[in-house]
Amino acid sequence: MTPLTSISRRSTLGLLAATVVCPVQAASSWTDTLRAARGQTVYFNAWAGSERINAYLQWVAAELQRDFGVKLQHVKISDAADVVKRVRAEKQAGRQDTEGTVDLVWINGENFAAMKRDGLLSAPFAQALPNFQWVDTLGKPTTLVDFSVPTDGLEAPWGMAQLTFFADAQRLPQPPQSMAELLALARTQPGRITYPRPPNFHGTTFVKQALIEHAPDVKTLAQPVTAAALAAQAAPLWRFLDALHPQLWRGGKQFPQNSAAVRQMMADGELLLGLTFNPNEAANEIAAKRLPATVQSWQFAKGTIGNTHFVAIPYNAPSKAGAQVAANFLLSPAAQARKADIDVWGDPTVLDVARLPAAERARFQSAARPGQVAMTAPVLSEPHASWVDALEKEWTRRYGV
C-alpha cells in the first residue's frame, strides 16, 4: 500500500470492534431477518452494461428465490449517480421508512459518500451479515473504507477492482510501466492510445492514476478537496495531459464513451492497449473468444488505483430484510467463487479465501488462464471521494469539446 490512505491493522480492528454483535443476539436477529425476508421483492439497482454481469445476477436471483423465498428484480441502470438523485428526491418529497423505490444499490466512491452525507442510507447492517465474517478486512482494507470515507457498516463489500491495462503481446511486447512510459509510447505511436472520456468511470480513473503519479504531496489526496489543494496537486497532472493528448487517438480532440469501445478498437488493431478495472477482464474476453490468446494484462510496476465495490440499502427501502438476505448471499463463498470464475465474470473476491473451510476454499481453486495479470502490482488507494467531481469538472473545462 502507498501512504495515500493506508489503513493500519490497529485502526482496522478498531473499526470492526465498533460493530461487534453479541453472537446469541446475532443468531436470533438473523433468523428474524430471514423470516421477514421471505416473500419480499428486492429491487436491486445495478449497472447493466455487461452481459456476463447481467447473467450472473440472473443466477443470483434464481438462488435467492429457491433458498430464501426472496425475489430479486434487477433494475438495470447505467450510472449509480442517477439512483442517488432519485433517493434524494424521494427524501425531499417526504417519503418515509418503507416508501422508496430502491431496496439495494450497487455503489461505491463519490456516490456512497453523497448518500452517507445526505442521510440517504439505512441503518448499518454489513457487519451483522453472517457471511461478513469471511471478508478480508485486514488484507483488503478498502472493504471498510470507500474512497477514504469509512463505510461504518452502511454498505457491504461485493468485489475488488484495480486499474489494469491489456494489449496483444505480439503488437506491444514491452508494455508501459508508468504514466511517463505511457507518454513515451504515445509519442512513438501517435493516434494509437486513448482513454474514455470523463465522467466515464474508467476515464476518471485514468486521470486519477495520473494525478497520483504526479501529485507533489500524495497524502493530501486522502483529504477532502479544496480549491487550493486542487490547484497545487493537479497542476503537474494538467501539464502531463497537455503533453499526452496531442499524441492520442484523434489528437485528443475526441474520446471514446467507455472502456468497451476502447477494448473493441484495440481488438480491431486501431489501438495498442485497453484498460479495465477488473484484472480478469481480458482473460474473460479471451475465454469468450472476443480477444486473442496473445493478449496480456498488467498493472504499473509501482502500483495502480484499486478499490472495493459495494451494495447499500437506502433509508426508505420497502424490503430491507430481503435486501440484507441478498447482500449476505452475495458475500457467500458460493456466490463469490462463481463471480470470481473467469468463465462467469472474473470479479475478484472480497473474502479471505485462506480462512474459509476446506470445502469452500476449494471453490476458488483454478489454474492460471491466458490474459490474467501475471504479477499483481501494489494497490494505490483512491483519493478522497470529493476529488472525483472536482477533477471531472476541471477536465471538462480544459479538454471537453
ABEGO torsion letter per residue (X at the ends): XBAAABBBAAAAAAAAAAABBBAAAAAAAAAAAAAAABGBBBBBBBBAABAAAAAAAAAAAAAAAAAAGBBBBBBBBABAAAAAAAAAAAAAAGBBAAABABABBBBBEAAAAAAAAAGABBBBAAAABAAAAABBAAABAAAABBGGBBAGGABBBABBBBBBBBBBAAABABBBABAAAAAAAAAABBGABBBBBOABAAAAAAAAAAAAAABABAAAAABBBBAAAAAAAAAAAAAAAAAAAAABBGGGABBBABAAAAAAAAAAGABABBBBABAAAAAAAAAAGABBAABBBBBBAAEBBBBBBBBBBBAABABAAAAAAAAAAAABAAAAAAAABAAAAGBBBABBAAABBAAAAAAABBBBBBGBBABBBBBBBBBBAAAAAAAAAAAAAAABX
